[in-house]
């Protein structure tokens, strides 16, 4: 008997199709609910960051003003130096030196926090216009590598690593899309932290996690190297590593977009190159080349 002419079979097919459609609609509904939750969290986070940004501006501005006042205080005391006894003058010089050093540290950390906030706000707006600015590549690598490390420690308080740095002091500020480049450093160091944490678990703690951060000035490029002594990556995986949605991490641990986005930022936005070298159970090293004449 031809099943296509069987009313019972046709009714069954229709019921299955309706059930399938209902399941699909429920999945779509759940995705919309999840997206709404994420959007709400994003708005709340952005609001909090904006609230932090305003008092932080006051802190930085008043710190700069205080530095100027300390400078004026130097001039006032220098004008009456002969009238002060040596002990009083020595105490004053020691106090003003400590005050100047404290204000410098406050401003350095305030400006660093300000850059982190701007970076977080920028990453919430994927459609933002690209803005290139002269940037200190050594500071960028150092600050955002350590920011990624602190993020990793937020998930595992027992995780520690040693940073080895080799920054080329002759590198002059170069034109970068600062926020996008900071995202690359965070992605690469976050992956390195994961590889180090996994190796530490496998070695049951008998392992010293390390990350090497290195910069070097070349003829027409600045080179950045990020190397870890973690679990390494098999060659067959390396060939797929920059593919969108491909990840070596367990489900829920990674989106598979970090390295794909990083390559896009380096190659398309900065017209540079990104390469990877790795050996299983020994190391993984990313090498980034950014042209210094980027307009």
C-alpha positions in Angstrom: 0.0 0.0 0.0 1.3 3.5 -0.9 2.0 5.3 2.4 1.5 8.6 0.8 -2.2 7.9 0.4 -2.5 6.6 4.0 -4.5 9.2 6.0 -3.1 7.8 9.3 0.5 8.2 8.1 -0.1 11.7 6.8 -1.7 12.6 10.1 1.3 11.2 12.0 3.7 13.1 9.7 1.8 16.4 10.4 1.8 15.7 14.1 5.6 15.1 14.1 6.1 18.3 12.1 4.0 20.3 14.5 5.9 18.9 17.4 9.2 19.7 15.7 8.1 23.2 15.0 6.9 23.7 18.6 10.4 22.6 19.8 12.1 25.0 17.4 9.8 27.8 18.5 10.6 27.0 22.2 14.4 27.1 21.4 14.0 30.4 19.6 12.0 31.7 22.6 14.7 30.6 25.1 17.4 32.3 22.9 15.4 35.5 22.9 15.1 35.3 26.7 18.8 34.6 27.1 19.7 37.5 24.8 17.5 39.8 26.7 19.2 38.8 30.0 22.6 39.3 28.4 21.5 42.7 27.0 20.3 43.7 30.5 23.5 42.6 32.1 25.5 44.5 29.5 23.4 47.7 30.2 23.9 47.3 33.9 27.6 46.7 33.5 28.0 49.7 31.2 26.0 51.9 33.6 28.3 50.8 36.5 31.4 51.5 34.4 30.1 55.0 33.5 29.4 55.7 37.2 33.0 54.6 38.1 34.4 56.6 35.3 33.2 60.0 36.6 34.7 59.9 40.1 37.8 58.4 38.6 38.2 61.4 36.4 38.0 63.6 39.5 40.7 61.5 41.2 43.0 61.8 38.2 42.4 65.5 37.7 42.9 66.4 41.4 46.0 64.2 41.5 47.5 66.2 38.7 46.5 69.4 40.4 48.1 68.2 43.6 51.3 67.5 41.7 51.3 71.1 40.5 50.7 72.3 44.1 53.7 70.2 45.3 55.8 71.9 42.6 54.7 75.3 43.9 55.5 74.2 47.4 59.0 73.4 46.3 59.4 76.9 44.9 58.1 78.5 48.2 60.5 76.5 50.4 63.4 77.1 48.1 62.8 80.8 48.6 63.2 80.6 52.3 65.7 77.8 52.5 68.3 79.9 54.3 65.8 80.6 57.2 65.2 76.9 57.9 67.4 74.8 60.2 69.0 71.7 58.5 66.8 69.2 60.4 63.5 70.9 59.4 64.7 71.2 55.8 65.7 67.5 55.7 62.3 66.5 57.1 60.5 68.6 54.6 62.5 67.3 51.6 61.9 63.7 52.7 58.1 64.4 53.2 57.7 66.1 49.8 59.6 63.3 48.1 57.3 60.7 49.6 54.3 62.9 48.7 55.4 63.3 45.1 56.1 59.5 44.8 52.6 58.7 46.2 50.9 61.1 43.8 52.7 59.6 40.9 51.6 56.1 41.8 48.0 57.3 42.3 48.0 58.9 38.9 49.6 55.9 37.2 47.1 53.4 38.7 44.2 55.8 38.1 45.0 56.2 34.4 45.5 52.5 34.1 42.1 51.9 35.6 40.7 54.5 33.3 42.1 52.6 30.2 40.7 49.3 31.5 37.2 50.9 31.8 37.4 52.4 28.3 38.5 49.1 27.0 35.5 47.3 28.6 33.1 49.9 27.4 34.5 49.7 23.9 34.1 45.9 23.8 30.4 46.3 24.5 30.0 48.2 21.3 31.1 46.0 18.4 29.8 48.5 15.8 32.0 51.3 17.1 34.1 53.4 14.7 37.7 52.4 14.7 40.0 55.0 16.2 43.7 54.7 15.8 46.0 56.5 18.2 49.7 56.6 19.0 50.2 53.9 21.7 53.1 52.6 23.8 53.1 48.9 22.8 55.2 47.8 25.8 52.7 49.3 28.3 49.8 47.9 26.4 51.2 44.3 26.4 52.2 44.5 30.0 49.0 46.0 31.4 46.5 43.8 29.5 48.5 40.6 29.9 48.3 41.1 33.7 44.7 42.0 33.4 44.0 38.7 31.7 46.0 36.9 34.4 43.9 38.5 37.1 40.8 37.4 35.3 42.1 33.8 35.3 42.8 34.0 39.0 39.3 35.2 39.6 38.1 31.8 38.5 40.9 29.9 40.4 42.5 31.6 43.4 45.1 28.9 43.6 46.4 29.6 40.1 49.7 31.5 40.0 52.3 32.1 37.3 55.5 34.0 36.7 55.8 36.7 34.0 59.1 37.0 32.3 59.4 40.2 30.3 61.8 41.4 27.6 60.5 44.7 26.3 62.5 46.6 23.7 62.9 50.1 25.1 63.7 51.6 21.6 60.2 51.0 20.4 58.5 54.3 19.8 54.7 54.8 20.0 52.9 53.4 17.0 49.5 53.9 15.5 47.1 51.3 16.9 43.4 50.7 17.4 44.1 50.5 21.1 40.9 48.8 22.3 41.0 46.1 19.6 44.7 45.4 20.2 44.1 45.1 23.9 41.4 42.5 23.1 44.0 40.5 21.3 46.5 40.5 24.2 43.7 39.5 26.6 42.6 36.6 24.4 46.1 35.2 23.9 47.1 35.5 27.6 43.8 34.0 28.7 44.4 31.0 26.4 47.9 30.7 27.8 46.6 30.8 31.4 44.2 28.0 30.5 47.0 25.9 29.0 49.2 26.5 32.1 46.4 25.7 34.5 45.7 22.4 32.7 49.3 21.4 32.8 49.5 22.2 36.5 46.5 19.9 37.1 48.1 17.1 35.1 51.4 17.4 36.9 49.5 17.6 40.3 51.1 20.9 41.2 54.7 19.9 40.4 55.1 22.5 37.7 56.0 26.2 37.5 53.7 28.1 35.1 55.5 30.9 33.1 54.6 33.3 30.4 57.2 35.2 28.4 56.2 38.6 27.1 58.6 40.0 24.5 58.6 42.9 22.1 61.2 43.8 19.5 61.7 46.7 17.0 62.2 45.4 13.4 62.8 47.5 10.3 59.1 48.2 9.4 57.4 46.2 12.1 57.0 45.8 15.8 57.1 42.2 16.9 55.2 40.9 19.9 55.8 37.4 21.3 53.6 35.6 23.9 55.0 32.2 25.0 53.8 29.8 27.7 55.2 26.6 28.9 51.8 24.9 29.1 50.3 21.8 27.5 51.1 22.8 23.9 48.9 22.2 20.8 49.1 19.2 18.4 49.9 20.1 14.8 46.6 18.8 13.5 44.8 21.2 15.9 47.1 24.2 15.0 45.8 24.0 11.4 42.3 24.6 12.7 43.0 27.0 15.5 42.0 30.3 13.8 38.8 28.8 12.4 35.6 30.5 13.8 33.9 28.4 16.6 36.8 25.9 16.8 38.0 25.4 20.4 40.1 23.0 22.2 38.5 23.8 25.5 35.7 21.8 27.1 32.1 22.8 26.5 31.2 25.9 28.3 34.9 27.0 28.7 35.4 28.7 25.4 33.4 30.2 22.5 35.9 29.3 19.7 35.9 33.0 18.7 38.8 34.5 20.6 41.6 33.4 18.2 39.5 34.0 15.1 38.7 37.6 16.2 42.3 38.1 17.2 43.5 37.1 13.7 40.9 39.4 12.2 42.1 42.3 14.3 45.7 41.7 13.5 45.4 41.0 9.8 42.4 43.1 8.7 42.4 46.1 11.0 46.2 46.4 11.6 47.4 44.9 8.3 49.8 42.7 10.2 50.5 39.0 10.7 50.0 36.4 13.5 51.7 33.1 13.6 51.8 30.2 16.1 54.4 27.7 17.0 53.8 24.9 19.5 55.1 21.6 20.8 52.9 19.2 22.9 53.6 19.3 26.6 56.3 21.9 26.2 55.2 25.3 24.9 53.0 27.5 22.7 54.2 30.8 21.3 52.2 33.4 19.3 54.1 35.9 17.2 52.5 39.1 16.1 53.9 41.6 13.6 52.4 45.1 13.4 53.6 47.5 10.7 55.0 50.7 12.2 53.9 52.9 9.3 50.1 52.1 9.7 48.0 55.1 9.0 
